């Protein structure tokens, strides 16, 4: 409906513009005729017309008056059309813009209602050391950020609140004398793994080296999918060093299927 009104308004303006131009051309032509007739008035003879007929000086004067009146009438029409055009332009500029602005705000409000909340979290292991066995989920207990409350520090599980593409990262540091392989898993499926080796050699030199393993993954998830960092190896109790050096984080890059 708005497009139809805008089209009608533009068409009306175009027609009025063309009419004004035609009237001004006609006024210029009549003005030229008047100038010519005024010049003829200075001649002693009449103005020749068809088949030898002449317009006398009196006839020329009458014609000038008639044309002058016609010009005045045309001038008034032009003025009225220009006033109407100005009013039409004002309506065209104000009313549709107001409607467009109103529609924009309505769409913006609707978009905000449909918009998914921001999803991001980061959690660290604050204990000096924590012991786990194979396939255990690492429950990073210190929640730094949990926008959307999708991460559970008690279980160490992140549950996707909406379908979309996510970015995850984990840092793992094995305790002294231990080797650990930890994986980012989605619904118990291994995606990527991080390895940290802090085993002690015979010369004890490795005690001075803190080997931090890191793994990152960009994953497309469905709403309700579960992501966790768990121990994949070795098959015995292992110790992970905490104190903020081991962590798990993730955030939503882009949501899909807003109705889900």
C-alpha positions in Angstrom: 0.0 0.0 0.0 2.8 2.4 0.9 4.6 1.6 -2.4 1.4 2.4 -4.3 0.9 5.7 -2.5 4.5 6.6 -3.2 4.2 5.7 -6.9 1.0 7.7 -7.2 2.6 10.7 -5.5 5.7 10.5 -7.8 3.4 10.3 -10.9 1.4 13.3 -9.8 4.5 15.3 -9.3 5.8 14.3 -12.7 2.6 15.3 -14.5 2.5 18.7 -12.7 6.1 19.3 -13.6 5.5 18.6 -17.3 2.4 20.8 -17.3 4.3 23.7 -15.7 7.0 23.4 -18.4 4.5 23.4 -21.2 2.7 26.5 -19.8 5.9 28.4 -19.4 6.9 27.5 -23.0 3.4 28.8 -24.2 3.9 32.0 -22.1 7.3 32.5 -23.8 5.7 32.1 -27.2 2.9 34.5 -26.5 5.4 37.0 -25.2 7.3 36.7 -28.4 4.1 37.4 -30.4 3.3 40.4 -28.3 6.8 41.8 -28.9 6.3 41.3 -32.6 2.9 42.9 -32.6 4.3 45.9 -30.7 6.9 46.3 -33.4 4.2 46.1 -36.1 2.3 48.9 -34.3 5.1 51.3 -35.3 4.4 50.5 -39.0 2.0 52.6 -41.0 0.3 49.6 -42.7 -1.7 46.8 -41.1 -0.5 43.3 -40.4 -0.9 41.0 -43.3 -2.8 37.7 -42.7 -4.3 35.0 -44.9 -5.4 35.9 -48.5 -4.4 39.5 -48.5 -6.4 40.4 -45.4 -4.8 42.8 -42.9 -5.2 43.5 -39.2 -5.3 47.2 -38.6 -3.4 49.0 -35.9 -6.5 49.0 -33.7 -6.8 45.2 -34.3 -3.1 44.8 -33.3 -3.7 46.7 -30.1 -6.7 44.5 -29.2 -4.7 41.4 -30.0 -1.9 42.6 -27.7 -4.4 43.1 -24.8 -6.0 39.7 -25.5 -2.6 37.9 -25.4 -1.5 39.9 -22.3 -4.7 38.6 -20.6 -3.9 35.1 -21.7 -0.4 35.3 -20.3 -1.7 36.6 -17.0 -4.1 33.6 -16.8 -1.3 31.2 -17.7 0.9 32.8 -15.0 -1.8 32.2 -12.4 -2.1 28.6 -13.5 1.7 28.2 -13.2 1.7 29.7 -9.7 -1.1 27.4 -8.6 0.6 24.4 -10.0 3.9 25.3 -8.3 2.1 25.8 -5.0 0.5 22.3 -5.4 3.8 20.8 -6.3 5.4 22.3 -3.2 2.6 20.9 -1.1 2.9 17.5 -2.8 6.7 17.4 -2.3 6.2 18.3 1.4 3.8 15.4 1.9 6.0 13.1 -0.1 9.0 14.0 2.0 7.3 13.9 5.4 4.5 11.4 5.5 6.3 8.4 3.8 9.5 9.1 5.7 7.6 9.1 8.9 5.9 5.8 7.9 9.3 4.3 6.8 10.8 5.5 10.1 7.9 4.0 12.0 8.2 0.7 10.1 12.0 0.7 10.7 11.5 1.0 14.5 8.8 -1.7 14.4 11.1 -4.1 12.6 14.0 -3.2 14.9 11.8 -4.0 18.0 10.7 -7.2 16.4 14.3 -8.1 15.7 15.2 -7.5 19.3 12.4 -9.8 20.4 13.7 -12.5 18.1 17.4 -12.0 18.9 19.1 -14.7 20.8 20.9 -13.8 24.0 24.7 -13.5 23.8 26.4 -16.8 24.6 30.0 -16.9 26.0 31.8 -18.5 28.9 35.2 -19.1 30.4 36.1 -21.3 33.4 39.4 -22.2 35.0 40.6 -24.9 37.4 41.7 -23.1 40.5 42.8 -26.0 42.7 46.6 -26.5 42.8 45.9 -30.0 41.4 43.0 -32.2 40.6 42.9 -36.0 40.0 40.9 -37.5 37.2 40.7 -40.9 35.4 40.1 -41.8 31.8 36.9 -40.4 30.2 36.2 -38.1 33.2 34.8 -34.7 32.4 37.0 -31.9 33.8 34.8 -29.6 35.9 36.6 -26.3 35.6 35.3 -24.8 38.9 36.1 -21.1 38.6 33.6 -19.4 36.3 35.1 -16.2 34.9 32.3 -15.5 32.4 29.0 -17.3 31.8 26.8 -15.1 29.6 23.7 -17.1 28.8 24.3 -19.5 31.7 25.0 -22.4 29.4 28.1 -23.7 31.3 27.7 -25.8 34.4 30.7 -25.6 36.7 29.5 -28.6 38.7 29.6 -31.0 35.7 32.0 -29.1 33.4 29.4 -29.4 30.6 28.4 -26.7 28.2 24.9 -27.1 26.8 24.2 -25.2 23.5 21.2 -22.8 24.2 20.6 -22.3 20.5 21.7 -23.9 17.2 24.7 -22.2 15.6 28.4 -22.1 15.1 30.5 -22.0 18.2 34.2 -21.5 19.0 35.7 -23.5 21.9 39.2 -23.6 23.4 40.9 -25.5 26.2 44.3 -25.2 27.9 45.6 -28.2 29.9 48.7 -28.4 32.1 49.6 -31.9 33.5 50.8 -32.1 37.1 54.4 -32.9 37.8 55.3 -36.4 36.8 52.1 -36.8 34.6 51.2 -37.0 31.0 47.6 -36.2 29.9 45.6 -36.1 26.7 42.4 -34.1 27.1 39.8 -33.7 24.3 37.0 -31.3 23.5 34.0 -33.6 22.9 30.5 -33.0 21.5 27.9 -35.5 22.6 30.8 -37.9 23.6 32.4 -37.5 20.1 36.0 -36.4 20.2 36.6 -33.2 18.1 40.2 -32.1 19.0 42.7 -33.0 21.7 45.4 -31.2 23.7 48.5 -33.0 25.1 50.5 -31.9 28.1 53.6 -33.9 29.1 55.1 -33.1 32.5 56.8 -36.5 33.2 60.0 -36.4 35.1 63.2 -37.6 33.4 66.0 -39.3 35.2 68.1 -36.1 35.3 65.1 -34.2 36.8 65.4 -31.4 34.1 61.8 -31.7 33.1 60.7 -30.4 36.5 61.6 -26.9 35.3 59.4 -27.2 32.2 55.6 -26.5 32.3 54.2 -28.0 29.2 50.7 -26.5 28.4 48.6 -28.2 25.9 46.1 -26.3 23.8 43.2 -27.2 21.5 40.6 -25.1 19.7 37.7 -25.9 17.5 34.9 -24.2 15.5 31.9 -26.4 15.7 28.3 -26.2 14.4 25.9 -27.3 17.2 22.2 -28.0 17.5 20.3 -26.7 20.4 20.8 -29.0 23.4 24.2 -30.4 22.2 26.6 -30.9 25.0 30.3 -30.0 24.9 32.9 -31.0 27.5 36.6 -31.4 28.0 37.4 -34.9 29.2 40.4 -37.2 29.8 41.2 -39.4 26.8 44.5 -40.9 28.0 46.2 -42.5 29.9 44.3 -45.4 31.5 45.2 -44.5 35.0 44.6 -41.7 37.5 46.3 -38.5 36.3 46.8 -35.1 37.9 46.0 -31.8 36.2 47.6 -28.6 37.5 45.2 -25.8 38.2 45.9 -22.3 39.6 44.2 -20.8 36.5 46.6 -22.5 34.1 44.1 -25.1 32.9 40.9 -23.6 31.4 37.9 -24.1 29.1 36.1 -21.4 27.1 33.7 -20.9 24.3 31.3 -18.5 22.6 28.6 -18.3 19.9 29.8 -17.0 16.6 26.5 -17.1 14.7 23.1 -18.5 15.5 21.0 -20.5 13.1 17.3 -21.3 12.8 16.0 -18.7 15.3 12.7 -20.6 15.7 14.6 -23.6 17.3 
